[in-house]
Amino acid sequence: MVQIYTWAYQDWKTITKETLATIVGLPDGITADDYKTITAEAYVIKKAELTPNI
């Protein structure tokens, strides 16, 4: 699966870093290490993701 995301991001340009970031950690998604392999940048959790909805 990671290979498909790599092609989509690097070769086909049909997926963005922002879209990749939304699938990090999902059951059928990718890991933070996969994100770094695909984009060559470390995955950083957005601040909004750290604050609970109250």
N, C-alpha and C positions, 0 to 999 in steps of 0.2 A: 504494500500500500504506500509506503514511503516513497518508493520509486515513482509512482504515478504523481504524487504531490510534487516531487522534485522536477519531473518533466513539466507539469503544469505551471510551476513557478519560474523555473530557469529557462526552459525551452519554448513552451507554448505561450507564456505570459497570460494565462487565463485565470490565474489566482494571485492574489496580493498577499503581502506579509500580514496585513490586518485580518484577512480571511483565514490564513493559516493559524494565526494566533487564537482564533475562536474555536479551533478544534484540538488545541493542545489539552491533553488530559481527559478527553472524552473517551468512552469505552471503544468506539470505533475510530478514534482520532489518532493523534501522534503525541510523542513525548516531547519534553523541552529539548532533549538532545537531538531528536529528529528535526525539530524546528531549526536548531543551530546548524545541523548538517545541510538542510535545504537552503536556508537564507544566508548562512555564514555570519549570523548575528545571534547573540544570546537572547533567549526568550525572557522577557520582563513582564511581570504581572502588572496590569494597569492598576492605579490607585483605586479606581472605582470598584474593582473586583475584590478589594480587601475590606471594604466597608459593608457591614451587614445592612440588609433592608429592615428597617424598624417601622 
